[in-house]
Amino acid sequence: MKVYPGQHPKDSKERIFNYRICRARRVVENVFGLSSSVFRVLREPMLLEPGKAQLVAMTIACLHNFLRRSSDSAAIYTPPGTFDCEENGRVIEGSWRAMSNENMTSLFPIRKIARKPPLKAKEIREELAAYFLSGGRVEWQNDCA
């Protein structure tokens, strides 16, 4: 999902959508970054059939959730400061970022190609933006966006 390009006024639908989508991306980055620093199979391209690669990825997701579920294992697997956090609207990077930058070769740079998103993608973005202002609204979004 792409953000709305450009600068937008505070409390606008576009600015709140951009903030919420970037916040969600940060959660995904945290999980993948931590997982790739612990489960090193994610650091290089998987030379597996798609079905087996999917099984490896699902197994890693299950192990990650299992280790996070118990407070004892979570204290070892993800001690305080592991994940990115936000204080007063400022993002503080988690310690996983230093661990995962070593020998990370699984993600290749993507060439920038100008492309226009399909109409359906724009409709979904509009629906999500409207949702973030109504039923999916959270009390802190206007302060942080």
Buried (B, 14 or more C-beta within 10 A) or exposed (E): EEBBEEEBEEEBBBBBBBBBBEBEEBEEBBBBBBBBBBBEBBBEEBEEEEEEBEEBBEEBEEBBEEBBEEEEEEEEBBEEEBBBBEEEEEEEBBBBBEBBEEEBEBEEEEEEEEEEEEEEEEEEBEEBBEEBBEEEEEEEBBEEB
